[in-house]
Amino acid sequence: MNKDSKIYVAGHNGMVGSAILRCLKKQEYTNIIVKTHSELDLTQQSETERFFRAYKPEYVFLAAAKVGGIIANRDYPADFMYENMILEMNVIHSAWKNGCKKLEFLGSSCIYPRLAPQPIKENALLTSELEQTNEAYALAKISGLKYCEYLNKQYSTDFISVMPTNLYGINDNYHPEHSHVLPALILKFHQAKEKNLPSVTCWGDGSALREFMYADDLADLCVFLMNNYSGNEPVNAGTGKEISIKDLACLVADIIGFKGDIIWDTSKPNGTPRKLLDITKSADLGWTYKTELKDGIKSAYNDFLNRFGSK
C-alpha cells in the first residue's frame, strides 16, 4: 500500500476495525474510507454494491462482523450464520467486481476443528468436527475465507485471510451476555468490586486453555500482512502463549483489585478444551506480537473505566 492509497476499513467502530484504523493513521496512511452502520449496511447487497461502485477502494480490511461469546453463539446460531455470511459475501464480491487490488478477510480461530492437534496449524482447517457452541459462526467464517481462495484461483485476485486467536483490548464489547470471555471477566470482577460482593461465579471448571492477543497487535499484523503476504492459505494471528481460564480469572481479579472468592459453575460448558494457534507463518514473515497479557489487560481495564466508569 502507498501512503495515499484508497483504503476502506469495514467495521471501523468495532474493536478490531478501530485498532486497524489507529494503526493506519499511526503509520501515516492518509486516504482512509470509513462508514458507520447507519451510513452503510453491509448486509444489504444493493447498498454495498453502490458503495464500492462510488468509492472504488484499492485495499479493503474486512473487520466487520456479528460477534459474541459462548452464550450468544449458542442462543443465536441462525443470526450469526446469516448476518456474517451475507455481510462478508457482499463485501468480498463487490470488492472483486470493482477492481479492488487487495482484500484482507478477518476470520477467527474458531474455524478450526474442536480437537485439532495443538498448536493448530493453518492446514488443520476442515480436517474434523467443529466446536458445537460456535459452529454457525465458524461455518460463516470458513465460507468467507474459502470465497477469497476461490476468487484467487478463478480470477487471479489477491485476497488474503487472517485467523486471529481470542482478542481483547480498547473498544471491546462488555455486554453482560454477549461478550467474549476476557471482557466478560473484566465486567464481572469490576461490578463485584464496586458492590463489595463476597464472590464471583464463572462458567465451567476453569480448565480450558486459551490464547489471547491484544487487538492493537492484531492490527499491526494486519497492516503488515497487507504489505507483505499473498497466498490462499490463511495466516494465524496469535502470541503462541496460552493460559487456563482459571488462571486468567485470577489475573483479572488481581488487576481489578477484587479480593473475594471465585466460584466455578461446572454445570455450564467449558467450550473447546484447548485452542492454541501455531504462529510459525507470521514469525517466518518477520512479525511478532508486542503486548504481554498482563499489560494488555491493564490497558483494556483502563479503557473500560474511561468508557463506563462505575458501571
VMD Tcl script that draws the C-alpha trace (Angstrom):
set ca {
  {0.00 0.00 0.00}
  {1.15 3.54 -0.72}
  {0.56 6.17 1.94}
  {-2.13 7.77 -0.26}
  {-3.76 4.51 -1.42}
  {-7.53 4.45 -1.07}
  {-8.15 2.12 1.90}
  {-11.56 1.01 3.21}
  {-11.81 -0.30 6.78}
  {-15.10 -2.18 7.15}
  {-16.22 -2.31 10.79}
  {-14.15 0.65 11.97}
  {-16.31 1.17 15.08}
  {-15.61 -2.33 16.39}
  {-12.63 -3.35 18.48}
  {-10.61 -4.80 15.60}
  {-11.63 -2.24 13.00}
  {-10.88 0.69 15.30}
  {-7.47 -0.82 16.07}
  {-6.71 -1.15 12.35}
  {-7.79 2.46 11.85}
  {-5.45 3.62 14.65}
  {-2.60 1.60 13.17}
  {-3.08 3.01 9.67}
  {-3.18 6.57 10.97}
  {-0.11 5.95 13.12}
  {1.73 4.73 10.03}
  {0.58 7.89 8.18}
  {-1.81 6.41 5.65}
  {-3.87 9.40 4.56}
  {-6.72 8.19 2.31}
  {-8.87 6.03 4.60}
  {-12.59 5.44 3.98}
  {-14.96 4.58 6.84}
  {-18.73 4.33 7.03}
  {-20.96 3.84 10.07}
  {-23.65 1.16 10.02}
  {-26.33 3.85 9.62}
  {-24.48 5.17 6.56}
  {-23.83 1.75 5.02}
  {-25.50 -1.54 5.92}
  {-23.14 -4.19 4.56}
  {-25.80 -6.91 4.91}
  {-27.72 -5.15 2.11}
  {-26.33 -6.17 -1.26}
  {-27.57 -3.12 -3.18}
  {-26.11 -0.68 -0.62}
  {-22.77 -2.49 -0.61}
  {-22.58 -2.56 -4.40}
  {-23.41 1.17 -4.65}
  {-20.69 2.00 -2.13}
  {-18.00 0.06 -3.98}
  {-19.02 1.50 -7.35}
  {-18.86 5.03 -5.95}
  {-15.64 4.81 -3.91}
  {-13.60 2.11 -5.68}
  {-11.31 1.33 -2.70}
  {-7.95 -0.13 -3.68}
  {-7.45 -2.01 -0.40}
  {-10.09 -3.42 1.97}
  {-9.76 -4.59 5.55}
  {-12.88 -6.66 6.22}
  {-13.19 -6.42 10.02}
  {-16.99 -6.02 10.14}
  {-18.81 -8.97 11.72}
  {-21.52 -10.03 14.13}
  {-19.56 -11.34 17.11}
  {-20.29 -12.66 20.59}
  {-19.23 -15.06 23.31}
  {-20.26 -18.61 24.08}
  {-23.79 -17.68 25.24}
  {-24.62 -15.56 22.21}
  {-23.21 -18.15 19.80}
  {-25.23 -20.89 21.49}
  {-28.51 -18.99 21.61}
  {-28.50 -17.23 18.21}
  {-26.81 -19.58 15.71}
  {-29.11 -18.68 12.81}
  {-28.44 -14.95 13.28}
  {-24.68 -15.49 13.49}
  {-24.60 -17.61 10.34}
  {-26.88 -15.41 8.22}
  {-25.58 -11.97 9.15}
  {-21.91 -12.89 8.89}
  {-22.24 -14.87 5.69}
  {-24.30 -12.29 3.82}
  {-22.10 -9.39 5.01}
  {-18.81 -10.97 4.02}
  {-20.13 -12.24 0.68}
  {-21.46 -8.78 -0.19}
  {-18.16 -7.07 0.63}
  {-15.83 -9.63 -0.95}
  {-17.95 -9.91 -4.11}
  {-18.29 -6.14 -4.52}
  {-14.55 -5.66 -3.93}
  {-13.78 -8.13 -6.70}
  {-16.36 -6.66 -9.12}
  {-14.94 -3.17 -8.62}
  {-11.27 -3.94 -9.14}
  {-10.02 -3.93 -5.54}
  {-6.24 -4.56 -5.60}
  {-6.19 -6.47 -2.34}
  {-8.66 -7.51 0.35}
  {-7.89 -8.87 3.79}
  {-10.59 -11.01 5.40}
  {-10.61 -11.27 9.19}
  {-11.77 -14.65 10.41}
  {-11.43 -16.42 13.75}
  {-9.56 -19.33 15.28}
  {-12.95 -20.99 15.88}
  {-12.83 -22.12 12.23}
  {-10.53 -24.94 13.28}
  {-11.71 -28.37 14.46}
  {-12.61 -28.77 18.13}
  {-9.91 -31.37 18.69}
  {-7.29 -30.20 16.20}
  {-3.67 -31.10 17.05}
  {-2.07 -28.36 19.15}
  {-0.72 -25.85 18.37}
  {-3.14 -25.53 15.45}
  {-1.61 -25.14 12.00}
  {-3.45 -23.45 9.16}
  {-3.74 -26.74 7.29}
  {-5.90 -28.22 10.08}
  {-8.93 -26.48 8.54}
  {-11.80 -28.86 7.70}
  {-9.99 -31.97 8.93}
  {-12.58 -32.88 11.62}
  {-15.65 -31.63 13.50}
  {-16.09 -28.06 14.71}
  {-16.90 -26.96 18.27}
  {-20.69 -27.13 18.53}
  {-21.13 -23.99 20.64}
  {-19.87 -21.73 17.84}
  {-20.36 -23.90 14.75}
  {-22.64 -21.40 12.97}
  {-20.16 -18.54 13.29}
  {-17.29 -20.81 12.27}
  {-19.11 -22.01 9.14}
  {-19.77 -18.43 8.09}
  {-16.10 -17.50 8.55}
  {-14.94 -20.62 6.68}
  {-17.21 -19.61 3.79}
  {-15.63 -16.16 3.70}
  {-12.05 -17.39 3.57}
  {-12.95 -20.05 1.01}
  {-14.64 -17.47 -1.21}
  {-11.43 -15.41 -1.12}
  {-9.47 -18.54 -2.04}
  {-11.82 -19.42 -4.91}
  {-11.70 -15.87 -6.33}
  {-7.90 -16.03 -6.23}
  {-7.92 -19.33 -8.12}
  {-10.59 -18.42 -10.65}
  {-9.96 -14.71 -11.22}
  {-6.36 -14.15 -10.00}
  {-7.37 -11.75 -7.23}
  {-5.06 -11.04 -4.30}
  {-7.44 -11.66 -1.39}
  {-5.95 -12.95 1.86}
  {-7.34 -14.23 5.16}
  {-6.14 -13.76 8.74}
  {-7.32 -16.01 11.57}
  {-6.94 -14.31 14.97}
  {-6.95 -16.06 18.31}
  {-9.11 -14.69 21.17}
  {-8.90 -10.90 21.11}
  {-9.29 -8.16 23.70}
  {-8.35 -4.52 24.11}
  {-9.51 -0.96 23.55}
  {-13.14 -0.55 22.48}
  {-14.08 -4.12 23.46}
  {-17.67 -5.31 23.90}
  {-18.73 -5.60 27.55}
  {-22.30 -6.81 27.11}
  {-23.16 -8.97 30.16}
  {-24.36 -11.89 28.00}
  {-22.88 -11.40 24.53}
  {-19.24 -10.54 25.25}
  {-16.21 -12.81 24.96}
  {-14.55 -14.39 27.98}
  {-11.93 -11.75 28.85}
  {-14.19 -8.65 28.71}
  {-16.88 -10.69 30.47}
  {-14.44 -11.38 33.32}
  {-13.43 -7.70 33.50}
  {-17.09 -6.70 33.80}
  {-17.86 -9.38 36.39}
  {-14.95 -8.58 38.67}
  {-15.36 -4.82 38.31}
  {-19.03 -4.99 39.29}
  {-18.26 -7.36 42.17}
  {-15.61 -4.97 43.46}
  {-17.93 -1.97 43.13}
  {-20.72 -3.78 45.01}
  {-18.31 -5.35 47.53}
  {-19.62 -8.84 46.70}
  {-18.10 -11.82 48.53}
  {-17.72 -13.96 45.39}
  {-17.89 -14.14 41.59}
  {-19.26 -17.16 39.72}
  {-17.62 -18.15 36.43}
  {-18.72 -20.68 33.81}
  {-17.21 -24.17 33.58}
  {-14.42 -25.58 35.73}
  {-11.68 -23.20 34.57}
  {-9.59 -25.92 32.97}
  {-9.96 -24.80 29.34}
  {-6.80 -23.31 27.87}
  {-6.95 -20.16 25.77}
  {-4.60 -17.82 23.92}
  {-5.21 -14.06 23.99}
  {-3.98 -11.32 21.70}
  {-4.19 -7.57 22.19}
  {-6.25 -6.04 19.37}
  {-3.67 -3.38 18.54}
  {-1.09 -6.13 17.99}
  {-3.50 -7.83 15.59}
  {-3.99 -4.53 13.76}
  {-0.23 -4.14 13.36}
  {-0.07 -7.67 11.91}
  {-2.99 -6.96 9.56}
  {-1.28 -3.93 8.06}
  {1.99 -5.87 7.88}
  {0.32 -8.75 6.01}
  {-1.44 -6.41 3.60}
  {2.01 -5.21 2.58}
  {3.95 -8.47 2.87}
  {1.80 -11.55 2.22}
  {-0.14 -13.09 -0.64}
  {-1.50 -16.62 -0.68}
  {-4.56 -18.85 -0.50}
  {-3.82 -20.32 2.93}
  {-4.91 -18.19 5.91}
  {-2.38 -16.76 8.34}
  {-2.82 -17.44 12.05}
  {-2.62 -14.42 14.34}
  {-1.64 -15.07 17.93}
  {1.04 -14.97 20.58}
  {1.94 -18.65 20.87}
  {1.17 -18.50 24.61}
  {-1.81 -19.93 26.49}
  {-3.40 -19.64 29.93}
  {-6.14 -21.59 31.71}
  {-9.44 -19.78 32.23}
  {-8.96 -20.32 35.97}
  {-5.57 -18.56 35.93}
  {-6.99 -15.85 33.67}
  {-9.81 -15.18 36.15}
  {-7.28 -14.88 38.98}
  {-5.17 -12.49 36.89}
  {-8.15 -10.27 36.02}
  {-9.33 -10.26 39.65}
  {-5.85 -9.22 40.79}
  {-5.57 -6.39 38.23}
  {-9.02 -5.05 39.14}
  {-8.47 -5.49 42.87}
  {-11.25 -7.96 43.64}
  {-10.46 -9.78 46.90}
  {-13.39 -12.20 47.14}
  {-13.80 -15.85 46.16}
  {-14.08 -17.26 42.64}
  {-16.72 -20.00 42.29}
  {-16.86 -22.28 39.25}
  {-20.26 -23.40 37.90}
  {-19.43 -26.80 36.42}
  {-22.97 -27.20 35.08}
  {-22.02 -24.68 32.37}
  {-19.89 -25.59 29.31}
  {-16.14 -25.08 29.03}
  {-16.12 -24.81 25.24}
  {-13.15 -26.19 23.31}
  {-10.66 -27.80 25.77}
  {-7.61 -26.14 24.22}
  {-7.08 -23.70 21.38}
  {-3.52 -22.57 20.73}
  {-2.52 -21.35 17.29}
  {0.69 -22.22 15.50}
  {2.17 -18.81 14.62}
  {5.15 -20.09 12.63}
  {3.92 -18.50 9.40}
  {3.70 -14.93 10.74}
  {7.03 -15.40 12.55}
  {8.71 -16.60 9.34}
  {7.39 -13.49 7.60}
  {9.21 -11.41 10.23}
  {6.41 -10.32 12.56}
  {5.96 -10.82 16.32}
  {3.48 -9.55 18.91}
  {4.44 -6.81 21.37}
  {1.88 -6.73 24.21}
  {2.08 -9.22 27.10}
  {-1.23 -10.35 28.59}
  {-0.96 -8.60 31.97}
  {-0.08 -5.26 30.35}
  {-2.84 -5.66 27.79}
  {-5.48 -6.39 30.43}
  {-4.41 -3.32 32.38}
  {-4.80 -1.21 29.23}
  {-8.18 -2.77 28.45}
  {-9.41 -2.16 32.01}
  {-8.32 1.47 31.85}
  {-10.29 1.82 28.63}
  {-13.28 0.17 30.34}
  {-13.09 2.67 33.20}
  {-12.84 5.60 30.79}
  {-15.91 4.39 28.88}
  {-18.14 3.12 31.64}
  {-16.77 4.34 34.97}
  {-18.66 2.67 37.82}
  {-20.94 0.62 35.55}
}
mol new
graphics top color blue
foreach p $ca { graphics top sphere $p radius 0.5 }
foreach p [lrange $ca 0 end-1] q [lrange $ca 1 end] { graphics top cylinder $p $q radius 0.2 }
display resetview
